[in-house]
Amino acid sequence: MKIFVHGVGVLGPGIENWESCRRLFKEQLPYDDSVIPDPMPSILPANERRRSSDAVRLSLQVAQEAVQHSQLNPKTMATVFASSGGEVGILHKICQSLDSSMPIVSPTLFHQSVHNAAAGYWSIASGSQRPSTSLACYDSSFGGGLLEAATLLSANQEECVLFVTYDIPAPFPLYETRPLIAPFAVAFVLSKQTLPNSVAMLDITLLPAPTGHMPTTMADPSFEPLRSGNPAARSLPLLQTMATNLASCVYVDFLDNLQLRIDYQPCPPYPD
């Protein structure tokens, strides 16, 4: 399945946006993961930002950046949101409420707890009425979401898809059963047709595993804990390939017995 990337958004420890990510990899800058940016997506009105969860703000920040980068209208884009845990912070608060002497769940928390909360906030903020899918594939959530977006495009069901994948660490004690290293999110604006401002072409192949290829890891070991410690950060090898803008391929494990091969072909390079 061949698809084109028109916009990228990314946010994580030591990475405040796609431009900083691109320069980090292209210029081989020292990586400092001690700074975790606070997402504040301006597409959400101030009142909605205050009421929204950490996961919503994280995912909408990268979605907004990718759409702005693409210079396309978000109202024309179907969406795919992928997260292994979704609203773990909200789940923690609901569990605390149920464990209290008066187990009453706030209606606000209840409506924010659903797995498609981020997609719903995006639809409202962007004014989009296009179809939306929210999915979870545990550690394969990045691969599952990318495969879903590519399938929608290849089957000619959609002209343009905004794909967002994100995960945040859960509070204690949920963290003990699902220890993610740090919050991370990435978004891509994708279509089946090339455009003047296209970033790259991705040729995605679903393969049985093992195929003789291990999942692509990070050459710089300082990034490897993040890649392996957050499902959304399984995208880091692809982001590094895009940043260096050299034809290459990336392997991503998918579920227990499958694998995605992502062949990258650069479009015109970024100006320095």
C-alpha positions in Angstrom: 0.0 0.0 0.0 1.6 3.2 -1.2 0.6 6.4 0.7 2.0 9.9 0.9 2.8 12.0 4.0 2.0 15.7 3.9 2.3 16.7 7.5 4.0 15.6 10.7 3.5 16.4 14.3 5.4 15.0 17.3 5.7 15.6 21.0 7.7 13.8 23.7 10.5 14.1 26.2 13.2 16.3 24.7 11.1 16.7 21.5 8.8 19.8 21.3 7.7 19.5 17.7 8.5 18.0 14.3 11.1 20.6 13.5 13.0 20.0 16.7 12.8 16.2 16.1 14.0 16.6 12.5 17.1 18.7 13.6 17.7 16.3 16.5 18.2 13.4 14.1 19.6 15.2 11.1 22.2 17.1 13.0 22.8 14.3 15.5 22.3 16.7 18.4 22.7 15.5 22.0 19.4 14.1 23.3 18.1 15.4 26.6 15.0 13.5 27.7 14.6 15.4 31.0 12.4 18.1 29.5 8.8 17.0 28.8 6.8 19.8 27.0 3.4 20.7 28.3 0.9 20.4 25.4 -1.4 23.3 24.9 -3.2 22.9 21.6 -4.6 26.3 20.6 -7.3 24.6 18.5 -9.1 23.9 21.8 -10.9 26.9 23.4 -9.4 27.8 26.8 -12.4 26.3 28.7 -12.1 23.0 26.8 -8.4 22.9 27.4 -8.9 23.2 31.1 -11.5 20.4 31.1 -9.6 18.1 28.8 -7.3 15.3 29.9 -3.5 15.0 29.5 -4.1 12.4 26.8 -6.4 14.7 24.9 -4.1 17.7 25.0 -1.1 15.5 24.0 -2.9 14.0 21.0 -4.5 17.2 19.8 -1.2 19.1 20.0 0.4 16.7 17.5 -2.7 16.5 15.3 -2.8 20.3 15.1 0.9 20.5 14.2 0.6 17.9 11.5 -2.5 19.6 9.9 -0.8 23.0 10.0 2.3 21.4 8.4 0.2 19.9 5.6 -1.6 23.2 4.8 -4.7 21.1 4.2 -8.2 21.6 5.6 -8.9 19.3 8.6 -12.6 19.2 7.8 -11.7 17.1 4.7 -9.8 14.5 6.8 -11.0 11.2 8.2 -9.2 10.3 11.4 -7.6 7.3 13.0 -6.6 7.6 16.6 -4.5 4.7 18.1 -3.5 4.3 21.8 -2.7 1.3 23.8 -4.1 2.7 27.0 -6.1 5.8 26.1 -7.4 7.7 29.1 -5.4 6.0 31.9 -5.4 9.2 34.0 -9.2 9.4 33.9 -9.4 5.6 34.6 -7.3 6.2 37.7 -9.6 8.9 39.0 -12.7 6.7 38.4 -11.1 3.8 40.3 -10.3 6.2 43.2 -13.9 7.3 43.2 -15.2 3.7 43.3 -12.8 2.9 46.1 -14.0 5.8 48.2 -16.6 5.7 51.1 -19.1 7.3 48.7 -18.5 5.5 45.3 -20.0 8.2 43.0 -18.5 8.7 39.5 -18.5 12.2 38.1 -20.4 12.4 34.8 -17.6 14.5 33.4 -15.1 11.8 34.2 -17.4 9.2 32.8 -17.8 10.9 29.4 -14.0 11.5 29.2 -13.1 7.9 30.0 -14.1 6.4 26.6 -11.4 5.4 24.2 -12.5 7.8 21.5 -12.4 10.8 23.7 -9.4 12.3 21.9 -11.1 11.8 18.5 -14.3 13.4 19.8 -12.4 16.5 21.0 -10.6 16.7 17.7 -13.9 16.5 15.7 -15.5 19.2 17.8 -12.4 21.5 17.7 -11.7 21.1 14.0 -15.3 21.0 12.9 -14.7 17.8 11.0 -17.7 15.5 10.3 -15.6 12.9 8.5 -15.5 9.3 9.7 -13.3 8.5 12.7 -11.8 5.3 14.1 -10.2 4.8 17.5 -8.3 1.6 18.2 -5.9 -0.1 20.6 -3.4 -2.9 19.8 -1.4 -2.9 23.0 2.3 -2.5 22.0 1.4 -2.7 18.3 -0.9 0.4 18.4 1.4 2.5 16.2 1.5 -0.3 13.5 -2.2 -1.0 13.9 -3.2 2.6 13.5 -0.9 3.2 10.5 -2.2 0.0 8.8 -5.8 1.1 9.4 -5.1 4.6 7.9 -3.3 3.1 4.9 -6.1 0.6 4.3 -8.7 3.3 4.3 -6.7 5.2 1.6 -5.8 2.1 -0.5 -9.4 0.9 -0.5 -10.4 4.4 -1.8 -12.7 4.9 1.2 -11.1 8.2 2.0 -9.1 10.9 0.2 -7.1 12.1 3.2 -6.6 10.6 6.7 -5.1 12.2 9.8 -3.4 9.4 11.8 -2.6 10.1 15.5 -1.0 7.7 17.9 -0.3 8.6 21.6 0.2 7.1 25.0 0.9 8.4 28.5 2.1 6.7 31.6 -0.6 5.7 34.1 -0.5 6.9 37.7 0.4 4.6 40.5 -0.7 1.8 41.1 -1.9 1.2 37.5 1.7 2.1 36.4 2.9 -1.1 38.1 1.0 -3.3 35.7 1.7 -1.1 32.6 5.0 0.9 33.1 5.3 3.3 30.2 8.5 5.4 30.3 7.1 8.8 29.3 4.3 10.5 27.3 4.7 10.4 23.5 2.6 11.2 20.5 3.0 11.5 16.7 0.6 12.5 13.9 0.7 12.1 10.2 -1.5 13.6 7.5 -1.7 11.0 4.8 -3.3 10.6 1.3 -3.0 8.3 -1.7 -1.9 11.1 -4.0 1.2 13.2 -4.0 1.0 16.9 -3.6 3.5 19.8 -4.1 4.3 19.9 -0.4 4.4 16.1 0.1 7.0 15.0 2.7 7.5 11.4 1.7 6.0 8.3 0.2 5.5 5.2 2.4 5.1 1.7 0.9 3.6 -0.5 3.6 3.7 -4.2 3.4 2.1 -6.6 6.0 4.4 -9.7 6.5 4.3 -12.9 8.5 6.8 -12.9 11.4 9.5 -13.8 11.7 10.7 -12.6 8.3 14.3 -12.7 9.2 14.2 -9.0 10.2 14.2 -7.8 13.8 12.1 -4.7 14.5 14.2 -1.6 13.6 15.8 -0.1 16.7 17.5 3.3 17.3 21.2 3.5 16.3 21.7 6.1 19.1 21.1 4.1 22.4 19.9 7.2 24.2 16.6 6.9 22.2 16.1 3.2 22.6 14.4 3.3 26.1 11.8 5.7 24.7 11.2 3.6 21.6 10.7 0.4 23.6 9.0 2.1 26.5 6.0 3.7 24.8 3.9 2.1 22.0 3.5 5.4 20.2 7.3 5.8 20.2 7.7 2.7 18.0 7.4 5.4 15.3 10.9 6.8 16.2 12.8 4.8 13.6 10.5 6.0 10.9 10.8 9.6 12.2 14.5 9.3 12.1 14.4 8.0 8.5 12.1 10.9 7.5 14.4 13.4 9.2 17.5 12.2 7.4 15.4 12.0 4.2 17.2 9.0 2.7 15.5 6.1 1.1 15.3 3.2 3.6 13.0 0.7 5.2 11.7 0.2 8.7 10.4 -2.9 10.3 7.7 -2.7 13.0 6.4 -5.7 14.9 2.6 -6.1 14.7 0.7 -8.3 17.1 2.2 -11.7 17.8 2.9 -13.1 14.4 3.0 -10.3 11.9 5.3 -7.4 10.9 5.0 -4.2 9.0 7.7 -3.3 6.5 7.6 0.4 5.8 9.7 1.5 2.7 10.5 5.2 2.8 11.0 7.2 -0.4 11.8 10.9 0.1 10.0 13.8 -1.6 11.9 17.0 -2.2 14.1 17.7 0.9 13.4 20.3 3.5 15.3 23.6 3.2 18.0 24.0 5.8 
